[in-house]
Amino acid sequence: MEPMRIRRAEPDEGPAVLAVLDDAARWLAARGVEQWPAAFRTEWIEPALGSGEVWLAERAGAAVATVTLQWSDPLWPDDGRAGYLHRFAVRRQVAGLGTELLGWAASATRERGRDRLRLDCSATNASLRAYYENAGFLFCGDVEVPATALQWGKGRRVMVSLYELSLEP
């Protein structure tokens, strides 16, 4: 099997990133999981693409996963200790690469001199919550956020669960 290669997405690679995200969003929606909107919009990812925070994982030259790794998040205290995962998606035909991608994110966060990896996910997505807990992330609480923060429409609020992985030796 071809190894996975992870590289920073170029600012003009929005279509490749969106294809991976939309593939994952469709798969989730088909299973009745409310994690993401049905489709992503370019303007939602452009700031992170432009600042070099979006990464693509490739296998045999094809984009098979994406993750946004940032250094602050308004849902968490700005303590300078963590990397924050967003828009973490793996194409279904390569399911199982998520663990490797999480390992990469942990290493990239350590290289930045930080000792925590944090994320949030829909509080109603029990299988994703179990996935992160099985990967060693600790549940840190639930927070209600405006749905617009998740690009789902105005006036709605959703509950997200906060998770943290200690990267200390």
N, C-alpha and C positions, 0 to 999 in steps of 0.2 A: 504494500500500500504506500502511496506517495506521502511523504511527510508534509505536515502543515507548515506554512511560512506565514509569519505575522509581520505586517509592515504598516507604517503610517499611511493613511489614505490621503491622496492628493486632493487639493481643493476642487478639482474638476471631476472627481469620482463619486459625486453624489448619486448618480444613477445606480452604480454598483452597490453602494451602501443601502440605498432605498430598496433595491431588489431583494437583498437579504432580509431587511427589516419587514418588508411587506409579505415575504414568504412566511416568516414566523408569525406575523400578525394574522394572516389568513388561517394558518394551522390552528392557532389558539382560538380564533373566533369560531371555527368549525367544530370545536370541542366545547363551546359555550364558556370559554375562559375569558373573563374581562380583565386583561392585563394591559393591553395597548389599544389604540384606535384601530379601526379596520384597515387603514392605510396611512402611511406617513407622508408628510409634505416636505418638499425640499427646504423651505425656510426654517423648518424645525431643526435641521441638522447642519445648515450652512455655517452658523457661528462656530460650532465645534470643529467642523471641517477646516474652516479658515484659520483656526488657532492651533491646528495640529493635534487635536485630542481624539480624533476618530481613527480607529485601526481596522484593517481588513486582514482576515485570515484567508489564505489561499491554499488550494491543493490542485496540483496539475494546472496552475495558471488561472483557475476559476475562483471567484470570491465565494467562500463557503460559510463565513461567519464575520461578524463585526462586533465591536465594542467601543464605547466611548469611555476614556479614562481621564477624569478631571481631578483638579486639586482643591476644589471647594464645592460645597453643596449647601443651599440655604436651609435644608432640613436638618443639618447637623451643626454643632458648634464649630466655629472656625478656629480649631486648635492647632492647625498645621501638622497634624499627625497622620493624615490619611490620604489615600487615593479613593476616588468615588467612581464606581461602575455605573454606567447608564447604557441603555439601548444595547444590551448584551443579547445577541441572537445568533443561532446556528441553524443552517439549512437542515431540513429533516433528513435528506439523503446522507448526511454525515453526522447524524445524531451521535453523541458520545464524545465529540470534540470539546464540549463545554468544560470538562475538567482540565484539559490541557490549556485552554484559553484562560481559565481562572488562575492556573499556575503561572502563566505568563504575566497576567495582571498583578499578581502578588509580587513577582520578581521585579517588574517595572516600578512598582510602588516602593519596594525596598531600596532599589537603586536611586530613587529620589530622596532617600533618607527618611522615609516614613514607615511607621510600624503598625498601621491599620489599613484594612481594605473595607470600604463601606458601600452599601447599596440599599435600595428600597425596591419593593415590589408590591403589587396589589395584595392587600390583606386577605382578599377572598380567594387567592390562588394557592390553595393548599398544597398542590403537587410541587409548585415552584418553591414555596416556603420549605417544604421537606427536602427538596434538592439542595438548597443553600445550607440548611441545617446539617444534612449529611456530609456536605463539603467542609464543615467546621465553623460555619458562620453562626454567631450567637444572636438571638432575637433581642433587640434593644427597645422595643415598644412600637405602638401604632400611632400614626399621626394623620389627622384629617387635613387634606389639601384641596384647594380649588381644582376642579377638573381641568381647567385651562392650563394648569401647570403640567398636565399630562397630555395636552392637546386633544381633549375630548369634548369640547363644547362648553359654552358659558353657563354660569349659574349653578352648575352641578358640583358637588363635593364628593371626594372619594377617600377611602381609608387606605393608607399604605403602611406596610410593615418595614421597619428599619432593621438592618442586619449589619454585623461587624465581624470581621475576621482579624484576630491578632496575628501579626507577622513577627512577633518577638521570638527569638530563638528558644 
